[in-house]
Each structure stands twice: as C-alpha cells, then as structure tokens.
C-alpha cells in the first residue's frame, strides 16, 4: 500500500501503477504508520477498508464502520493488533 498526499488530500493506493498516476498529478508519497499496528477499534473507516484489503477479508455488503468492524472481528476471531 502506498500513501500519497497533495495539499490536504490523502490517497491510499495498492499498486505501483496507481501510485505513479497520482504522482504525475502532483501527489507525493508520504510515510505513514502501518495500519495493522493500530487497534482495530481505533481505526477509521478508510483504515478498516485498507486493513481488510491487506488481510484479504471479504467485506461483502458491509459499508458502515460498525458493519465492517464486525466482519473483520469475525474473520480474525476478535483479535486486535
């Protein structure tokens, strides 16, 4: 995963291609704390989605934070990292 920023806009992308495309639009890559080091309950909605993608967790129809959190916790056996 790559985290890029332009002004106050932050984008998180998964591929080198997406990273390069954003960089041509003026974004710069920034360092960020690895998502998985945060407690799951403390993650924002975008962080939960990224965590699920990194851990290949199918979110199905879950859209809201509490729904996504429930899917992740069920998949992880309620493990907080």
N, C-alpha and C positions, 0 to 999 in steps of 0.2 A: 504494500500500500504506500502511496505517495501523498503527502500533504503539501498543497501549494497555496500561496496567498498573493492577492493583488489588492492593495489598499486594505479595506476591511472585509473583503470577501475571501473565504477559505474554501477550498475544494479538496476532497479526498478521492483519489482515483486508484484503481487497481493495476492498471497496465502502464508500461513504458510509453506506449503509443498515446494514451490519454494524457500522460504527464507532458510529453513533448508538445502535443497540440495546445495545451494550456500555456506552456511556457512561450510559445510563439504569440500568444495573446497577451503577454505581459505578466503572467504569473511567475512567481519564484518559489522554488522548493524550500520548505521550512522544516526544521527539526520539530518533532512532537513526541510527547510521552507515549510509549506504546499503549494502545487501548487496553490490552489484556492485563496491564498492571493495575488498573483501576478496579475497584469493587463494582460488580455488575449493577448493583442497586444505585450506584452513584453516577452511572453513565447517562449521557443524554441520548435522545432518540437516534441521532445520526451515529453516535458511538456504538449503540446497541446493534444497529444495522451493520456497521462495519465489523463488529465482533462476530455477528452471525455469519457474515460472508467469509471472514478469515477462518472460522471454525466449521465451515460448510454445514451450517444449520439452516434447514428449510423453514422459513417463516410462514409458509402457507398464506393464509388470508390475514395474518396479523398485521395491523397497520399502526395501532396506537402503542405508546410506550409500555403500558401495563400488559398488553397482549403479547408484545414481542418479548418482554421480560419473562413472562410465564412460559413461553415456548423455549427460550434459552435455558431457563432454570430446569425445565422438564428434561431437556436434552442433556444437560450437564449433571443431572441428579442433584440440583440445587447447590452447585459448587460456586462459590465466589472466589475470584482470584485476586 
